[in-house]
C-alpha cells in the first residue's frame, strides 16, 4: 500500500507531468485563462488518461508483447487515444455544451497531448503491474489538473493586476509557469 501512495505522490507532485516533465503545455497555456475551462480540461484529461492508461496497458500485455509487436506500440496508442478523445468530445457536446464550447479546439488537442501519450509510455517503460498502472494513470492527470487549476487561478489574478507591456499575456504566463515549476521542484527531495 505504501508503494502505491509513494507512486501517487510522486506522480502528482514530484514528477508532475506538466511542470516537471513539461509534457502537455499546449492545453496548459490555452485553457488556463478561466477557472471553468481549466477545471473542465482537467476533468477531461483525467478521464481520457485513465481510460487510455488502462486500454494501452491491456493492448501491450495481451497483444503487443506476446506477439512481438512492440514496434507498432506508438501507432496503436495513438489510435486508442484518438478514439477515447472522440468519445469524450461527443459526450461533452451532448451533456455539457457550454463547457464544450468553452474548450473549443483544445478538447481535440488532447489527442495530440504528449502528456497522455507520455503517461501511457511511462506505464509500459516502468513495467507497472495493473494496480501500479491504474494509480499512475490516475495520479499523473491529477497532477496535471492540479497544476492547470492553480495556474488558472494565478492567471485570473494576473489579468486584474498591472503587468508591464512587454510581459503581458503569454510572456507573463510563461514566467508564472516557470515559477510554478520551481515550486514543484521543491518536492523533489520528498521521494
Secondary structure per residue as TSV (DSSP state, phi and psi in degrees):
chain	resnum	aa	ss	phi	psi
A	1	X	-	360.0	-38.9
A	2	X	H	-62.7	-36.4
A	3	X	H	-63.2	-38.0
A	4	X	H	-69.8	-36.7
A	5	X	H	-66.3	-43.9
A	6	X	H	-63.0	-39.6
A	7	X	H	-62.5	-43.5
A	8	X	H	-66.0	-47.8
A	9	X	H	-62.6	-40.0
A	10	X	I	-62.5	-42.8
A	11	X	I	-70.8	-36.0
A	12	X	I	-77.8	-45.8
A	13	X	I	-109.8	-53.5
A	14	X	I	-71.6	-45.0
A	15	X	T	-115.1	42.8
A	16	X	-	-48.6	124.9
A	17	X	T	-60.6	-29.1
A	18	X	T	-93.0	-49.0
A	19	X	T	-92.0	-24.8
A	20	X	T	-101.9	-47.1
A	21	X	S	-88.8	-10.7
A	22	X	-	52.1	48.8
A	23	X	-	-109.8	135.9
A	24	X	-	87.3	32.3
A	25	X	H	-78.1	-14.9
A	26	X	H	-63.9	-54.3
A	27	X	H	-70.0	-24.1
A	28	X	H	-60.3	-48.1
A	29	X	H	-79.7	-32.4
A	30	X	H	-78.3	-34.7
A	31	X	S	-107.1	9.2
A	32	X	T	-95.1	10.8
A	33	X	T	-79.4	-20.8
A	34	X	S	-133.3	143.4
A	35	X	H	-63.9	-37.1
A	36	X	H	-63.2	-47.0
A	37	X	H	-65.0	-40.2
A	38	X	H	-64.0	-42.1
A	39	X	H	-65.7	-43.7
A	40	X	H	-62.5	-43.0
A	41	X	H	-65.4	-41.1
A	42	X	H	-60.5	-44.1
A	43	X	H	-65.2	-40.4
A	44	X	H	-64.6	-40.9
A	45	X	H	-67.4	-40.7
A	46	X	H	-59.9	-46.5
A	47	X	H	-63.2	-51.0
A	48	X	H	-64.0	-44.2
A	49	X	H	-69.6	-37.5
A	50	X	H	-62.5	-46.6
A	51	X	H	-66.7	-42.3
A	52	X	H	-63.2	-40.4
A	53	X	H	-60.9	-45.0
A	54	X	H	-64.9	-50.8
A	55	X	H	-65.9	-43.1
A	56	X	H	-68.3	-36.1
A	57	X	H	-63.5	-42.9
A	58	X	H	-64.0	-45.0
A	59	X	H	-58.8	-43.0
A	60	X	I	-64.2	-47.1
A	61	X	I	-72.7	-35.0
A	62	X	I	-93.7	-37.8
A	63	X	I	-111.6	-58.5
A	64	X	I	-64.7	-53.3
A	65	X	T	-67.3	-49.3
A	66	X	T	-62.5	-31.5
A	67	X	T	-93.1	2.2
A	68	X	T	68.7	31.1
A	69	X	-	-106.5	29.3
A	70	X	G	-59.6	-23.9
A	71	X	G	-68.6	-16.4
A	72	X	G	-102.8	13.8
A	73	X	H	-54.3	-47.7
A	74	X	H	-60.5	-44.2
A	75	X	H	-64.3	-45.4
A	76	X	H	-62.1	-44.7
A	77	X	H	-63.3	-40.4
A	78	X	H	-61.8	-44.2
A	79	X	H	-62.9	-43.9
A	80	X	H	-62.2	-46.8
A	81	X	H	-64.9	-42.9
A	82	X	H	-61.6	-41.8
A	83	X	H	-64.7	-41.6
A	84	X	H	-65.7	-39.8
A	85	X	H	-64.7	-39.4
A	86	X	H	-61.0	-41.3
A	87	X	H	-60.7	-47.5
A	88	X	H	-62.9	-41.2
A	89	X	H	-62.8	-45.0
A	90	X	H	-63.5	-43.2
A	91	X	H	-61.8	-46.5
A	92	X	H	-68.2	-36.0
A	93	X	H	-62.4	-38.0
A	94	X	H	-82.2	-40.7
A	95	X	H	-99.4	-24.5
A	96	X	-	-136.4	67.5
A	97	X	H	-61.6	-33.6
A	98	X	H	-66.4	-44.4
A	99	X	H	-67.4	-38.8
A	100	X	H	-58.8	-44.9
A	101	X	H	-67.7	-37.7
A	102	X	H	-66.2	-36.7
A	103	X	H	-75.4	-29.8
A	104	X	T	53.3	-128.0
A	105	X	H	-69.7	-18.1
A	106	X	H	-73.3	-22.7
A	107	X	H	-66.3	-50.6
A	108	X	H	-64.0	-21.4
A	109	X	G	-68.2	-14.8
A	110	X	G	-59.6	-30.7
A	111	X	G	-57.4	-41.0
A	112	X	G	-99.8	10.6
A	113	X	-	-69.4	116.2
A	114	X	H	-67.8	-17.2
A	115	X	H	-66.3	-39.5
A	116	X	H	-65.0	-51.0
A	117	X	H	-63.0	-39.0
A	118	X	H	-60.3	-44.7
A	119	X	H	-66.7	-41.0
A	120	X	H	-59.9	-40.9
A	121	X	H	-73.5	-34.1
A	122	X	H	-61.8	-43.3
A	123	X	H	-57.7	-39.6
A	124	X	H	-75.5	-45.1
A	125	X	H	-61.5	-40.8
A	126	X	T	-79.2	-3.9
A	127	X	T	53.0	48.0
A	128	X	-	-68.9	145.2
A	129	X	-	-77.1	-179.0
A	130	X	H	-61.3	-44.6
A	131	X	H	-66.9	-40.9
A	132	X	H	-63.4	-41.3
A	133	X	H	-62.4	-40.6
A	134	X	H	-64.1	-45.1
A	135	X	H	-61.6	-46.3
A	136	X	H	-61.6	-44.1
A	137	X	H	-71.5	-15.8
A	138	X	H	-97.9	-35.1
A	139	X	H	-75.8	-41.0
A	140	X	H	-60.5	-47.5
A	141	X	H	-69.4	-26.0
A	142	X	H	-65.0	-40.6
A	143	X	H	-65.5	-39.3
A	144	X	H	-59.3	-47.8
A	145	X	H	-64.0	-41.1
A	146	X	H	-59.1	-49.5
A	147	X	H	-63.1	-41.3
A	148	X	H	-65.2	-43.7
A	149	X	H	-70.0	-41.6
A	150	X	H	-60.8	-43.1
A	151	X	H	-65.2	-39.5
A	152	X	H	-63.2	-40.0
A	153	X	H	-62.0	-42.2
A	154	X	H	-65.8	-41.1
A	155	X	H	-66.7	-35.5
A	156	X	H	-64.5	-36.0
A	157	X	H	-70.9	-37.0
A	158	X	H	-65.0	-36.4
A	159	X	H	-59.3	-37.2
A	160	X	H	-87.5	-8.3
A	161	X	S	-87.1	170.6
A	162	X	-	-93.4	113.8
A	163	X	-	-114.5	132.4
A	164	X	-	-57.0	146.9
A	165	X	G	-47.2	-50.9
A	166	X	G	-66.1	-18.9
A	167	X	G	-99.8	2.8
A	168	X	T	-68.7	154.4
A	169	X	T	64.0	-114.9
A	170	X	H	-66.8	-36.0
A	171	X	H	-60.8	-49.6
A	172	X	H	-68.7	-30.7
A	173	X	H	-64.3	-42.4
A	174	X	H	-68.7	-38.0
A	175	X	H	-63.1	-44.2
A	176	X	H	-62.8	-42.8
A	177	X	H	-61.1	-38.0
A	178	X	H	-63.2	-43.0
A	179	X	H	-66.3	-38.0
A	180	X	H	-62.7	-42.2
A	181	X	H	-61.2	-41.6
A	182	X	H	-63.1	-38.0
A	183	X	H	-68.3	-35.9
A	184	X	H	-72.0	-27.1
A	185	X	H	-63.7	-23.9
A	186	X	G	-62.1	-21.7
A	187	X	G	-81.3	-7.2
A	188	X	G	-56.4	-33.9
A	189	X	G	-80.8	-4.3
A	190	X	T	-67.0	-40.6
A	191	X	-	-120.3	360.0
